[in-house]
Structure formats: C-alpha cells, structure tokens
Amino acid sequence: QVQLVESGGGLMQTGDSLRLSCAASKHNFTFYYLGWFRQAPGKEREFVASISWSGGVTNYAQSVKGRFTISPGAAKNTVDLEMNSLKPEDTAIYYCALRRNGMPEGTLPASIDYWGQGTQVTVSS
C-alpha cells in the first residue's frame, strides 16, 4: 500500500511564499506522476500541479502558473511545491496525489490512484 504524507502547510499573508512537501513510501514509481490538488471550503477538489517521476514533465493549473513550482525534493521519493505570491484564493486543503500514466492539467480527482491526508494552507488578506 502506497502512503503519501504532506507537510509544510500554515497560516500565511498575501504575497508570502510557502513550500509544501510530499513524501511517498518506498515503491516502484516508474510511469507514475506525483502531484497536488486542493480543495477550498464549499468547492470541489481541483488539480494544482504535477510532475513525472523522472522529473522531466510538469503540468500546472492556469490559476497557479508562474507562481507555483513543482520539483523533486531533496530527499528520495519526495516532491516539493513552492508557492510564491500567495493570494487569499489559494486558501485550501492541499492534497498530495499519485497517478499512473500521467496527471495533466484538469485531471479529475476520481482518476487519482493514491491520496495523502492533506495539509491546510490559509492565506489572509
């Protein structure tokens, strides 16, 4: 069973930067993509960003493109999401996600193979 553990959430102010990390349990992740979704109160869970396990392919939602960067983490089997120029509308629970064979922009939550437990990000104005 794959386990995904997020860390790095917190209470921020508009314009701040924050880094989220996701650690995946030991597994053969060839052909998998690791990514982030978020869910704001009263809204559906939505795709944020993803990266191929090789690190060569990244995808972003239009709402975060240019502000967020997804990259392999320093530790093995980890992925970071660097969030800059945070806005109040970025407030949500952020979930790490793992999916085989791709995670393009617009990927639906129902197609995700594994989820983390989520970490809260709150951005005040």
Sine and cosine of phi, psi and omega as CSV:
sin_phi,cos_phi,sin_psi,cos_psi,sin_omega,cos_omega
0.00,0.00,0.77,-0.63,0.01,-1.00
-0.99,0.15,0.67,-0.74,0.09,-1.00
-0.86,-0.51,0.70,-0.72,0.05,-1.00
-0.86,-0.50,0.78,-0.62,-0.04,-1.00
-0.81,-0.59,0.87,-0.49,0.01,-1.00
-1.00,-0.03,0.42,-0.91,0.12,-0.99
-0.46,-0.89,0.35,-0.94,0.13,-0.99
0.95,-0.32,-0.02,1.00,0.02,-1.00
-0.93,0.37,0.20,-0.98,0.02,-1.00
0.11,-0.99,-0.08,-1.00,0.02,-1.00
-0.98,-0.17,0.85,-0.52,-0.09,-1.00
-0.80,-0.59,0.13,-0.99,0.09,-1.00
-0.91,-0.41,0.37,-0.93,0.02,-1.00
-0.79,0.61,0.75,-0.66,0.01,-1.00
1.00,-0.05,-0.19,0.98,0.00,-1.00
-0.95,0.31,0.17,-0.99,0.10,-1.00
-0.87,-0.49,0.48,-0.88,-0.02,-1.00
-0.46,-0.89,0.59,-0.81,0.05,-1.00
-0.89,-0.45,0.80,-0.60,0.13,-0.99
-0.98,-0.22,0.54,-0.84,0.06,-1.00
-0.79,-0.62,0.52,-0.85,0.05,-1.00
-0.77,-0.64,0.81,-0.59,0.03,-1.00
-0.94,-0.35,0.80,-0.60,0.00,-1.00
-0.97,-0.24,0.62,-0.78,0.02,-1.00
-0.92,0.38,0.34,-0.94,-0.05,-1.00
-0.85,0.53,0.81,-0.59,-0.08,-1.00
-0.20,-0.98,0.36,-0.93,0.11,-0.99
-0.99,0.11,0.96,-0.26,-0.11,-0.99
-0.98,-0.21,0.29,0.96,0.07,-1.00
-0.84,0.54,0.68,-0.73,-0.02,-1.00
0.96,0.26,0.05,1.00,0.03,-1.00
-0.99,-0.12,0.41,-0.91,0.17,-0.99
-0.89,-0.46,0.63,-0.78,0.07,-1.00
-0.93,-0.38,0.68,-0.74,-0.07,-1.00
-0.44,-0.90,-0.13,-0.99,-0.01,-1.00
-0.77,-0.64,0.68,-0.74,0.19,-0.98
-0.87,-0.50,0.25,-0.97,0.10,-0.99
-0.60,-0.80,0.44,-0.90,0.02,-1.00
-0.67,-0.74,0.91,-0.42,0.05,-1.00
-1.00,0.03,0.38,-0.93,-0.01,-1.00
-0.83,0.56,0.78,-0.62,0.03,-1.00
0.98,0.22,0.08,1.00,-0.02,-1.00
-0.86,-0.51,0.27,-0.96,0.03,-1.00
-0.98,0.20,0.41,-0.91,0.07,-1.00
-0.92,0.38,0.70,-0.72,-0.06,-1.00
-0.74,-0.67,0.47,-0.88,0.03,-1.00
-0.92,0.39,0.63,-0.78,0.06,-1.00
-0.89,-0.45,-0.83,0.55,-0.05,-1.00
-0.30,-0.96,0.37,-0.93,0.05,-1.00
-0.49,-0.87,0.30,-0.95,0.02,-1.00
-0.56,-0.83,0.62,-0.78,0.07,-1.00
-0.94,0.34,0.44,-0.90,-0.06,-1.00
-0.88,0.47,-0.47,0.88,0.07,-1.00
-0.96,0.26,-0.27,0.96,0.00,-1.00
1.00,0.06,0.01,1.00,-0.11,-0.99
-1.00,0.07,-0.28,0.96,-0.05,-1.00
-0.81,-0.59,0.78,-0.62,0.06,-1.00
-0.81,-0.59,0.47,-0.88,0.05,-1.00
-0.68,-0.74,0.56,-0.83,-0.01,-1.00
-0.68,-0.74,0.52,-0.85,0.19,-0.98
-0.95,0.30,0.53,-0.85,-0.02,-1.00
-0.85,0.52,-0.54,0.84,-0.08,-1.00
-0.93,0.36,-0.30,0.95,-0.03,-1.00
-0.88,-0.48,-0.11,0.99,-0.05,-1.00
-0.87,0.50,0.76,-0.65,-0.01,-1.00
1.00,-0.02,-0.26,0.96,0.02,-1.00
-0.92,-0.39,-0.57,0.82,-0.03,-1.00
-0.96,-0.29,0.55,-0.84,0.07,-1.00
-0.72,-0.70,0.79,-0.61,0.06,-1.00
-0.97,-0.24,0.66,-0.75,-0.06,-1.00
-0.40,-0.91,0.34,-0.94,0.10,-0.99
-0.89,0.46,0.63,-0.78,0.03,-1.00
-0.98,0.18,0.13,-0.99,-0.01,-1.00
-0.94,0.35,-0.56,0.83,0.00,-1.00
-1.00,0.04,0.41,-0.91,0.01,-1.00
-0.89,0.45,0.61,-0.80,0.03,-1.00
0.88,0.47,0.53,0.85,0.08,-1.00
-0.81,-0.59,0.46,-0.89,0.06,-1.00
-0.71,-0.70,0.68,-0.74,0.00,-1.00
-0.95,-0.31,0.51,-0.86,0.16,-0.99
-0.84,-0.55,0.95,-0.30,0.03,-1.00
-1.00,0.02,0.86,-0.51,-0.06,-1.00
-0.91,-0.41,0.89,-0.46,0.01,-1.00
-0.91,-0.41,0.30,-0.95,0.03,-1.00
0.76,0.65,0.77,0.63,-0.07,-1.00
-0.89,0.47,0.57,-0.82,0.01,-1.00
-0.84,-0.54,0.38,-0.92,0.05,-1.00
-0.83,0.56,-0.53,0.85,0.00,-1.00
-0.96,0.29,-0.08,1.00,0.12,-0.99
-0.99,0.12,-0.12,0.99,0.01,-1.00
-0.88,0.47,0.83,-0.56,-0.05,-1.00
-0.03,-1.00,0.16,-0.99,0.25,-0.97
-1.00,0.03,0.79,-0.61,-0.03,-1.00
-0.98,-0.20,0.79,-0.62,-0.05,-1.00
-0.90,-0.43,0.72,-0.69,0.16,-0.99
-0.98,0.18,0.59,-0.80,-0.08,-1.00
-0.64,-0.77,0.53,-0.85,0.00,-1.00
-0.76,-0.65,0.76,-0.65,-0.04,-1.00
-0.60,-0.80,0.66,-0.75,0.00,-1.00
-0.99,0.15,0.62,-0.79,0.13,-0.99
0.91,0.41,0.51,0.86,0.16,-0.99
0.86,-0.51,0.47,-0.88,0.07,-1.00
-0.48,-0.88,0.96,0.29,-0.04,-1.00
-0.96,0.27,0.18,-0.98,0.09,-1.00
-0.83,0.56,0.71,-0.71,0.00,-1.00
1.00,0.01,0.05,1.00,0.05,-1.00
-0.82,0.58,0.71,-0.70,-0.01,-1.00
-1.00,0.09,0.61,-0.79,-0.01,-1.00
-0.83,0.56,-0.54,0.84,-0.06,-1.00
-0.91,0.42,-0.32,0.95,-0.05,-1.00
-1.00,-0.05,-0.02,1.00,-0.02,-1.00
-0.97,0.24,0.67,-0.74,-0.03,-1.00
-0.99,0.12,-0.64,0.77,-0.03,-1.00
-0.65,-0.76,0.56,-0.83,0.02,-1.00
-0.82,-0.58,0.50,-0.86,0.23,-0.97
-1.00,0.08,-0.02,-1.00,-0.07,-1.00
-1.00,0.08,-0.26,0.97,0.04,-1.00
0.99,-0.13,0.48,-0.88,0.07,-1.00
-0.65,-0.76,0.69,-0.73,-0.11,-0.99
-0.99,0.12,0.73,-0.68,0.16,-0.99
-0.84,-0.54,0.84,-0.54,0.01,-1.00
-0.84,-0.55,0.79,-0.61,0.00,-1.00
-0.88,-0.48,0.88,-0.47,0.00,-1.00
-1.00,-0.08,0.47,-0.88,-0.03,-1.00
-1.00,0.04,0.00,0.00,0.00,0.00
